[in-house]
């Protein structure tokens, strides 16, 4: 009898889409064959004999995975791990909820397909609160706008509503902080590029344009009517209309005003050292 129940030699690639189904069917056939062989001998098969029969009925490629074993149960556990990948119950429930009847599919076929999908959904007897939270969790993951965040959530083997919320919140916060870093780095890079373009060989007029600062308060360029120093009193010269740190009544300006023919020092090589010269130019313009 057992010769009629003997399964064919197993040749199976774990990467096949239906590898789990083929392995499950072959495993069941092999178990029936072992039972029949035991009844024929009228005595239970030993573990060693079961392992020998297994080795004889798998391909050399599959045998490589169990070649260092001699225990039947250990070998079957390893093959289960290879051919049966863990199911993500959250994704399986998503497949069940979104399954639609096909154009050429009958009602019977559609219902059977739904029942097949439901086998991997890990439905169990739970309380009303647990059932509600699981339904909200599934809707939360399905409706979240970020595909990346959804992928990270689906990487979890098991996930309840609270854990899904906490993980999604952490990822959202981190993404916002990352965007802030990106904006800061972009501004810094732009500033460095502008400063690099203003070299020691630039004319005062070009430096003024690059720096683009208000002549009265020293801040970013803006309308005179909006200048915070419009009514300020300079502490250096007591004049109204600008701040002391941009006061043009410096020693260099005074010397230039008294002795216009006096040779002026060469333009310094850094922007900070250029500022007094820039202010002189601004006053003359």
KEDRENKE-112058 format. One record per residue (C-alpha): residue in three letters; x negated, y negated, z. Coordinates in Angstrom, 2 decimals, decimal comma. Example, Ala and Ser with C-alpha at 12.3 -4.5 7.8 and 13.67 -1.06 7.14 Angstrom:
BEGIN
<torvo aa="ALA" u="-12,30" v="4,50" w="7,80"/>
<torvo aa="SER" u="-13,67" v="1,06" w="7,14"/>
***
This chain:
BEGIN
<torvo aa="UNK" u="0,00" v="0,00" w="0,00"/>
<torvo aa="UNK" u="-2,75" v="-2,46" w="0,90"/>
<torvo aa="UNK" u="-4,15" v="-2,37" w="-2,65"/>
<torvo aa="UNK" u="-0,94" v="-3,97" w="-3,87"/>
<torvo aa="UNK" u="-1,15" v="-6,66" w="-1,20"/>
<torvo aa="UNK" u="-4,82" v="-7,41" w="-1,70"/>
<torvo aa="UNK" u="-5,19" v="-11,09" w="-2,70"/>
<torvo aa="UNK" u="-7,34" v="-12,20" w="-5,60"/>
<torvo aa="UNK" u="-10,82" v="-13,49" w="-4,91"/>
<torvo aa="UNK" u="-10,64" v="-17,11" w="-3,80"/>
<torvo aa="UNK" u="-12,28" v="-19,67" w="-6,11"/>
<torvo aa="UNK" u="-11,33" v="-23,10" w="-4,78"/>
<torvo aa="UNK" u="-12,78" v="-26,60" w="-4,89"/>
<torvo aa="UNK" u="-11,99" v="-28,56" w="-1,68"/>
<torvo aa="UNK" u="-11,63" v="-31,75" w="-3,73"/>
<torvo aa="UNK" u="-8,65" v="-30,42" w="-5,68"/>
<torvo aa="UNK" u="-5,44" v="-32,32" w="-4,91"/>
<torvo aa="UNK" u="-3,62" v="-29,06" w="-4,10"/>
<torvo aa="UNK" u="-6,53" v="-27,40" w="-2,28"/>
<torvo aa="UNK" u="-4,68" v="-27,32" w="1,05"/>
<torvo aa="UNK" u="-1,60" v="-25,65" w="-0,48"/>
<torvo aa="UNK" u="-3,67" v="-23,04" w="-2,34"/>
<torvo aa="UNK" u="-5,74" v="-22,25" w="0,75"/>
<torvo aa="UNK" u="-2,66" v="-21,97" w="2,99"/>
<torvo aa="UNK" u="-1,04" v="-19,54" w="0,55"/>
<torvo aa="UNK" u="-4,21" v="-17,46" w="0,15"/>
<torvo aa="UNK" u="-4,76" v="-17,34" w="3,91"/>
<torvo aa="UNK" u="-1,23" v="-16,03" w="4,43"/>
<torvo aa="UNK" u="-1,71" v="-13,40" w="1,72"/>
<torvo aa="UNK" u="-4,99" v="-12,34" w="3,29"/>
<torvo aa="UNK" u="-3,35" v="-11,99" w="6,72"/>
<torvo aa="UNK" u="-0,65" v="-9,73" w="5,22"/>
<torvo aa="UNK" u="-3,36" v="-7,66" w="3,56"/>
<torvo aa="UNK" u="-5,17" v="-7,22" w="6,89"/>
<torvo aa="UNK" u="-1,95" v="-6,11" w="8,58"/>
<torvo aa="UNK" u="-1,33" v="-3,55" w="5,86"/>
<torvo aa="UNK" u="-4,90" v="-2,27" w="6,10"/>
<torvo aa="UNK" u="-4,52" v="-1,86" w="9,86"/>
<torvo aa="UNK" u="-1,30" v="0,10" w="9,47"/>
<torvo aa="UNK" u="-2,97" v="2,40" w="6,96"/>
<torvo aa="UNK" u="-5,79" v="3,17" w="9,38"/>
<torvo aa="UNK" u="-3,28" v="3,39" w="12,24"/>
<torvo aa="UNK" u="-5,67" v="1,32" w="14,34"/>
<torvo aa="UNK" u="-6,35" v="-2,44" w="14,62"/>
<torvo aa="UNK" u="-9,16" v="-3,71" w="12,42"/>
<torvo aa="UNK" u="-12,28" v="-4,81" w="14,21"/>
<torvo aa="UNK" u="-13,48" v="-8,40" w="13,99"/>
<torvo aa="UNK" u="-16,54" v="-7,27" w="12,05"/>
<torvo aa="UNK" u="-14,44" v="-5,41" w="9,48"/>
<torvo aa="UNK" u="-12,13" v="-8,40" w="9,02"/>
<torvo aa="UNK" u="-15,15" v="-10,63" w="8,42"/>
<torvo aa="UNK" u="-16,53" v="-8,15" w="5,88"/>
<torvo aa="UNK" u="-13,23" v="-8,13" w="3,97"/>
<torvo aa="UNK" u="-13,17" v="-11,92" w="4,02"/>
<torvo aa="UNK" u="-16,69" v="-12,15" w="2,59"/>
<torvo aa="UNK" u="-15,71" v="-9,70" w="-0,16"/>
<torvo aa="UNK" u="-12,70" v="-11,82" w="-1,19"/>
<torvo aa="UNK" u="-14,21" v="-15,31" w="-1,38"/>
<torvo aa="UNK" u="-16,45" v="-16,77" w="-4,07"/>
<torvo aa="UNK" u="-20,22" v="-17,22" w="-3,51"/>
<torvo aa="UNK" u="-19,68" v="-20,99" w="-3,30"/>
<torvo aa="UNK" u="-17,19" v="-20,62" w="-0,46"/>
<torvo aa="UNK" u="-19,34" v="-17,97" w="1,24"/>
<torvo aa="UNK" u="-22,15" v="-20,51" w="1,64"/>
<torvo aa="UNK" u="-20,04" v="-22,28" w="4,27"/>
<torvo aa="UNK" u="-19,79" v="-19,18" w="6,47"/>
<torvo aa="UNK" u="-22,99" v="-17,32" w="5,55"/>
<torvo aa="UNK" u="-24,58" v="-17,89" w="8,97"/>
<torvo aa="UNK" u="-21,59" v="-16,47" w="10,87"/>
<torvo aa="UNK" u="-20,47" v="-12,98" w="11,79"/>
<torvo aa="UNK" u="-17,23" v="-13,83" w="13,60"/>
<torvo aa="UNK" u="-13,97" v="-13,66" w="11,63"/>
<torvo aa="UNK" u="-12,05" v="-16,27" w="13,64"/>
<torvo aa="UNK" u="-14,93" v="-18,78" w="13,52"/>
<torvo aa="UNK" u="-15,20" v="-18,33" w="9,76"/>
<torvo aa="UNK" u="-11,47" v="-18,94" w="9,27"/>
<torvo aa="UNK" u="-11,64" v="-22,07" w="11,46"/>
<torvo aa="UNK" u="-14,45" v="-23,48" w="9,32"/>
<torvo aa="UNK" u="-12,57" v="-22,77" w="6,10"/>
<torvo aa="UNK" u="-9,47" v="-24,42" w="7,57"/>
<torvo aa="UNK" u="-11,55" v="-27,53" w="8,26"/>
<torvo aa="UNK" u="-12,91" v="-27,55" w="4,71"/>
<torvo aa="UNK" u="-9,68" v="-27,04" w="2,80"/>
<torvo aa="UNK" u="-7,09" v="-28,67" w="5,06"/>
<torvo aa="UNK" u="-7,70" v="-32,37" w="5,54"/>
<torvo aa="UNK" u="-6,00" v="-34,11" w="8,51"/>
<torvo aa="UNK" u="-2,69" v="-35,69" w="7,60"/>
<torvo aa="UNK" u="-1,95" v="-39,31" w="8,48"/>
<torvo aa="UNK" u="1,60" v="-39,17" w="9,79"/>
<torvo aa="UNK" u="2,09" v="-42,92" w="9,32"/>
<torvo aa="UNK" u="1,24" v="-42,72" w="5,63"/>
<torvo aa="UNK" u="3,31" v="-39,54" w="5,24"/>
<torvo aa="UNK" u="6,32" v="-41,37" w="6,68"/>
<torvo aa="UNK" u="5,68" v="-44,20" w="4,24"/>
<torvo aa="UNK" u="5,73" v="-41,70" w="1,36"/>
<torvo aa="UNK" u="8,98" v="-40,23" w="2,67"/>
<torvo aa="UNK" u="10,64" v="-43,62" w="3,09"/>
<torvo aa="UNK" u="9,65" v="-44,83" w="-0,37"/>
<torvo aa="UNK" u="10,33" v="-41,61" w="-2,31"/>
<torvo aa="UNK" u="12,93" v="-42,23" w="-5,02"/>
<torvo aa="UNK" u="14,80" v="-39,79" w="-7,22"/>
<torvo aa="UNK" u="13,18" v="-39,44" w="-10,63"/>
<torvo aa="UNK" u="15,10" v="-39,81" w="-13,87"/>
<torvo aa="UNK" u="14,97" v="-36,10" w="-14,76"/>
<torvo aa="UNK" u="15,26" v="-34,87" w="-11,16"/>
<torvo aa="UNK" u="18,42" v="-33,22" w="-9,85"/>
<torvo aa="UNK" u="19,91" v="-33,89" w="-6,42"/>
<torvo aa="UNK" u="18,74" v="-30,46" w="-5,20"/>
<torvo aa="UNK" u="15,19" v="-31,07" w="-6,40"/>
<torvo aa="UNK" u="15,14" v="-34,55" w="-4,84"/>
<torvo aa="UNK" u="16,35" v="-33,27" w="-1,47"/>
<torvo aa="UNK" u="13,81" v="-30,44" w="-1,48"/>
<torvo aa="UNK" u="11,05" v="-32,95" w="-2,24"/>
<torvo aa="UNK" u="12,10" v="-35,05" w="0,76"/>
<torvo aa="UNK" u="12,08" v="-31,99" w="3,02"/>
<torvo aa="UNK" u="8,58" v="-31,12" w="1,82"/>
<torvo aa="UNK" u="7,32" v="-34,63" w="2,53"/>
<torvo aa="UNK" u="8,94" v="-34,57" w="5,97"/>
<torvo aa="UNK" u="6,82" v="-31,57" w="7,04"/>
<torvo aa="UNK" u="3,74" v="-33,79" w="7,36"/>
<torvo aa="UNK" u="5,49" v="-36,63" w="9,22"/>
<torvo aa="UNK" u="5,09" v="-35,03" w="12,66"/>
<torvo aa="UNK" u="8,64" v="-35,73" w="13,76"/>
<torvo aa="UNK" u="9,25" v="-34,68" w="17,36"/>
<torvo aa="UNK" u="11,78" v="-35,09" w="20,10"/>
<torvo aa="UNK" u="11,19" v="-38,51" w="21,66"/>
<torvo aa="UNK" u="13,14" v="-41,06" w="23,67"/>
<torvo aa="UNK" u="15,16" v="-43,83" w="22,09"/>
<torvo aa="UNK" u="12,46" v="-46,37" w="22,98"/>
<torvo aa="UNK" u="9,69" v="-44,27" w="21,43"/>
<torvo aa="UNK" u="11,69" v="-43,71" w="18,26"/>
<torvo aa="UNK" u="12,32" v="-47,46" w="17,98"/>
<torvo aa="UNK" u="8,65" v="-48,32" w="18,51"/>
<torvo aa="UNK" u="7,56" v="-45,77" w="15,90"/>
<torvo aa="UNK" u="10,01" v="-47,22" w="13,38"/>
<torvo aa="UNK" u="8,77" v="-50,77" w="14,10"/>
<torvo aa="UNK" u="5,16" v="-49,58" w="13,81"/>
<torvo aa="UNK" u="5,83" v="-48,06" w="10,39"/>
<torvo aa="UNK" u="7,58" v="-51,24" w="9,19"/>
<torvo aa="UNK" u="4,77" v="-53,39" w="10,64"/>
<torvo aa="UNK" u="2,04" v="-51,51" w="8,78"/>
<torvo aa="UNK" u="4,09" v="-51,32" w="5,58"/>
<torvo aa="UNK" u="4,91" v="-55,03" w="5,56"/>
<torvo aa="UNK" u="1,58" v="-56,52" w="6,66"/>
<torvo aa="UNK" u="0,26" v="-58,93" w="3,99"/>
<torvo aa="UNK" u="-3,44" v="-57,97" w="4,08"/>
<torvo aa="UNK" u="-4,29" v="-54,77" w="2,21"/>
<torvo aa="UNK" u="-7,63" v="-54,66" w="4,03"/>
<torvo aa="UNK" u="-5,95" v="-54,80" w="7,44"/>
<torvo aa="UNK" u="-3,47" v="-52,13" w="6,35"/>
<torvo aa="UNK" u="-6,35" v="-49,90" w="5,26"/>
<torvo aa="UNK" u="-8,08" v="-50,30" w="8,61"/>
<torvo aa="UNK" u="-4,87" v="-49,43" w="10,46"/>
<torvo aa="UNK" u="-4,34" v="-46,32" w="8,33"/>
<torvo aa="UNK" u="-7,85" v="-45,13" w="9,17"/>
<torvo aa="UNK" u="-6,61" v="-44,22" w="12,65"/>
<torvo aa="UNK" u="-5,61" v="-40,62" w="13,15"/>
<torvo aa="UNK" u="-2,86" v="-41,65" w="15,55"/>
<torvo aa="UNK" u="-1,61" v="-45,13" w="16,34"/>
<torvo aa="UNK" u="1,23" v="-46,46" w="18,45"/>
<torvo aa="UNK" u="2,88" v="-49,86" w="18,08"/>
<torvo aa="UNK" u="0,82" v="-51,59" w="20,78"/>
<torvo aa="UNK" u="-2,49" v="-50,33" w="19,40"/>
<torvo aa="UNK" u="-1,49" v="-51,31" w="15,85"/>
<torvo aa="UNK" u="-0,57" v="-54,83" w="17,00"/>
<torvo aa="UNK" u="-3,78" v="-55,31" w="19,01"/>
<torvo aa="UNK" u="-6,01" v="-54,10" w="16,17"/>
<torvo aa="UNK" u="-4,23" v="-56,25" w="13,59"/>
<torvo aa="UNK" u="-4,45" v="-59,30" w="15,88"/>
<torvo aa="UNK" u="-8,20" v="-58,81" w="16,39"/>
<torvo aa="UNK" u="-8,78" v="-58,52" w="12,64"/>
<torvo aa="UNK" u="-6,67" v="-61,61" w="11,89"/>
<torvo aa="UNK" u="-8,52" v="-63,68" w="14,51"/>
<torvo aa="UNK" u="-11,91" v="-62,51" w="13,23"/>
<torvo aa="UNK" u="-10,96" v="-63,43" w="9,65"/>
<torvo aa="UNK" u="-9,96" v="-66,94" w="10,71"/>
<torvo aa="UNK" u="-13,23" v="-67,39" w="12,59"/>
<torvo aa="UNK" u="-15,15" v="-66,09" w="9,58"/>
<torvo aa="UNK" u="-13,42" v="-68,65" w="7,37"/>
<torvo aa="UNK" u="-14,52" v="-71,39" w="9,78"/>
<torvo aa="UNK" u="-18,13" v="-70,16" w="9,56"/>
<torvo aa="UNK" u="-17,91" v="-70,18" w="5,77"/>
<torvo aa="UNK" u="-16,64" v="-73,77" w="5,67"/>
<torvo aa="UNK" u="-19,38" v="-74,93" w="8,06"/>
<torvo aa="UNK" u="-22,10" v="-73,21" w="6,05"/>
<torvo aa="UNK" u="-20,74" v="-74,69" w="2,82"/>
<torvo aa="UNK" u="-20,87" v="-78,23" w="4,26"/>
<torvo aa="UNK" u="-24,39" v="-77,66" w="5,60"/>
<torvo aa="UNK" u="-25,57" v="-76,35" w="2,25"/>
<torvo aa="UNK" u="-24,07" v="-79,35" w="0,48"/>
<torvo aa="UNK" u="-25,75" v="-81,76" w="2,90"/>
<torvo aa="UNK" u="-29,12" v="-80,05" w="2,48"/>
<torvo aa="UNK" u="-28,76" v="-80,23" w="-1,29"/>
<torvo aa="UNK" u="-28,06" v="-83,96" w="-1,15"/>
<torvo aa="UNK" u="-31,02" v="-84,59" w="1,14"/>
<torvo aa="UNK" u="-33,28" v="-82,53" w="-1,14"/>
<torvo aa="UNK" u="-32,28" v="-84,63" w="-4,13"/>
<torvo aa="UNK" u="-33,29" v="-87,82" w="-2,29"/>
<torvo aa="UNK" u="-37,08" v="-87,56" w="-2,55"/>
<torvo aa="UNK" u="-39,90" v="-89,90" w="-1,63"/>
<torvo aa="UNK" u="-39,97" v="-91,08" w="-5,25"/>
<torvo aa="UNK" u="-36,32" v="-92,21" w="-5,19"/>
<torvo aa="UNK" u="-35,61" v="-95,91" w="-5,42"/>
<torvo aa="UNK" u="-33,89" v="-97,64" w="-2,51"/>
<torvo aa="UNK" u="-30,77" v="-98,07" w="-4,63"/>
<torvo aa="UNK" u="-30,56" v="-94,30" w="-5,30"/>
<torvo aa="UNK" u="-31,11" v="-93,51" w="-1,64"/>
<torvo aa="UNK" u="-28,30" v="-95,89" w="-0,68"/>
<torvo aa="UNK" u="-25,96" v="-94,10" w="-3,08"/>
<torvo aa="UNK" u="-26,99" v="-90,67" w="-1,79"/>
<torvo aa="UNK" u="-26,68" v="-91,56" w="1,87"/>
<torvo aa="UNK" u="-23,34" v="-93,33" w="1,29"/>
<torvo aa="UNK" u="-23,11" v="-94,94" w="4,70"/>
<torvo aa="UNK" u="-21,20" v="-98,01" w="5,83"/>
<torvo aa="UNK" u="-23,57" v="-100,99" w="6,15"/>
<torvo aa="UNK" u="-21,69" v="-102,35" w="9,17"/>
<torvo aa="UNK" u="-21,21" v="-99,31" w="11,42"/>
<torvo aa="UNK" u="-23,53" v="-96,68" w="9,95"/>
<torvo aa="UNK" u="-20,78" v="-94,08" w="9,55"/>
<torvo aa="UNK" u="-19,36" v="-92,50" w="6,39"/>
<torvo aa="UNK" u="-18,32" v="-94,84" w="3,59"/>
<torvo aa="UNK" u="-14,88" v="-96,48" w="4,10"/>
<torvo aa="UNK" u="-13,00" v="-99,71" w="3,46"/>
<torvo aa="UNK" u="-14,15" v="-102,78" w="5,33"/>
<torvo aa="UNK" u="-10,69" v="-103,22" w="6,81"/>
<torvo aa="UNK" u="-10,97" v="-99,77" w="8,40"/>
<torvo aa="UNK" u="-14,48" v="-100,26" w="9,80"/>
<torvo aa="UNK" u="-14,59" v="-99,81" w="13,61"/>
<torvo aa="UNK" u="-17,34" v="-102,45" w="13,80"/>
<torvo aa="UNK" u="-15,35" v="-105,13" w="11,95"/>
<torvo aa="UNK" u="-14,87" v="-107,18" w="15,14"/>
<torvo aa="UNK" u="-17,91" v="-105,88" w="17,02"/>
<torvo aa="UNK" u="-20,64" v="-108,20" w="18,39"/>
<torvo aa="UNK" u="-24,20" v="-107,14" w="17,60"/>
<torvo aa="UNK" u="-26,27" v="-106,83" w="20,77"/>
<torvo aa="UNK" u="-29,45" v="-107,72" w="18,88"/>
<torvo aa="UNK" u="-28,48" v="-110,95" w="17,19"/>
<torvo aa="UNK" u="-25,08" v="-111,73" w="18,79"/>
<torvo aa="UNK" u="-23,47" v="-111,94" w="15,37"/>
<torvo aa="UNK" u="-19,98" v="-110,60" w="14,70"/>
<torvo aa="UNK" u="-19,08" v="-107,87" w="12,23"/>
<torvo aa="UNK" u="-21,54" v="-104,99" w="12,67"/>
<torvo aa="UNK" u="-23,11" v="-102,70" w="15,25"/>
<torvo aa="UNK" u="-26,55" v="-103,16" w="16,77"/>
<torvo aa="UNK" u="-28,00" v="-99,93" w="15,32"/>
<torvo aa="UNK" u="-27,51" v="-101,27" w="11,77"/>
<torvo aa="UNK" u="-28,59" v="-104,82" w="12,55"/>
<torvo aa="UNK" u="-30,66" v="-106,29" w="9,72"/>
<torvo aa="UNK" u="-32,44" v="-108,76" w="12,01"/>
<torvo aa="UNK" u="-35,38" v="-106,39" w="12,49"/>
<torvo aa="UNK" u="-39,04" v="-107,33" w="12,49"/>
<torvo aa="UNK" u="-39,43" v="-106,20" w="8,88"/>
<torvo aa="UNK" u="-36,50" v="-108,33" w="7,70"/>
<torvo aa="UNK" u="-37,68" v="-111,32" w="9,67"/>
<torvo aa="UNK" u="-41,17" v="-111,04" w="8,19"/>
<torvo aa="UNK" u="-39,74" v="-110,80" w="4,71"/>
<torvo aa="UNK" u="-37,57" v="-113,87" w="5,26"/>
<torvo aa="UNK" u="-40,44" v="-115,99" w="6,63"/>
<torvo aa="UNK" u="-43,11" v="-114,86" w="4,16"/>
<torvo aa="UNK" u="-41,36" v="-113,69" w="0,99"/>
<torvo aa="UNK" u="-44,72" v="-113,24" w="-0,75"/>
<torvo aa="UNK" u="-46,16" v="-111,00" w="1,94"/>
<torvo aa="UNK" u="-46,84" v="-107,51" w="0,52"/>
<torvo aa="UNK" u="-44,43" v="-105,00" w="1,97"/>
<torvo aa="UNK" u="-45,54" v="-101,59" w="3,19"/>
<torvo aa="UNK" u="-45,06" v="-98,61" w="0,90"/>
<torvo aa="UNK" u="-41,76" v="-96,77" w="1,03"/>
<torvo aa="UNK" u="-41,98" v="-93,98" w="3,65"/>
<torvo aa="UNK" u="-41,51" v="-90,37" w="2,62"/>
<torvo aa="UNK" u="-38,46" v="-89,42" w="4,69"/>
<torvo aa="UNK" u="-34,90" v="-90,66" w="4,61"/>
<torvo aa="UNK" u="-34,97" v="-91,84" w="8,22"/>
<torvo aa="UNK" u="-38,06" v="-93,91" w="7,51"/>
<torvo aa="UNK" u="-36,42" v="-95,30" w="4,35"/>
<torvo aa="UNK" u="-33,46" v="-96,80" w="6,23"/>
<torvo aa="UNK" u="-35,12" v="-100,13" w="7,21"/>
<torvo aa="UNK" u="-36,15" v="-100,67" w="3,62"/>
<torvo aa="UNK" u="-32,65" v="-99,77" w="2,44"/>
<torvo aa="UNK" u="-31,13" v="-102,34" w="4,75"/>
<torvo aa="UNK" u="-33,45" v="-105,02" w="3,38"/>
<torvo aa="UNK" u="-32,30" v="-104,22" w="-0,14"/>
<torvo aa="UNK" u="-28,67" v="-104,33" w="0,96"/>
<torvo aa="UNK" u="-29,17" v="-107,78" w="2,51"/>
<torvo aa="UNK" u="-30,83" v="-109,13" w="-0,64"/>
<torvo aa="UNK" u="-28,05" v="-107,73" w="-2,83"/>
***
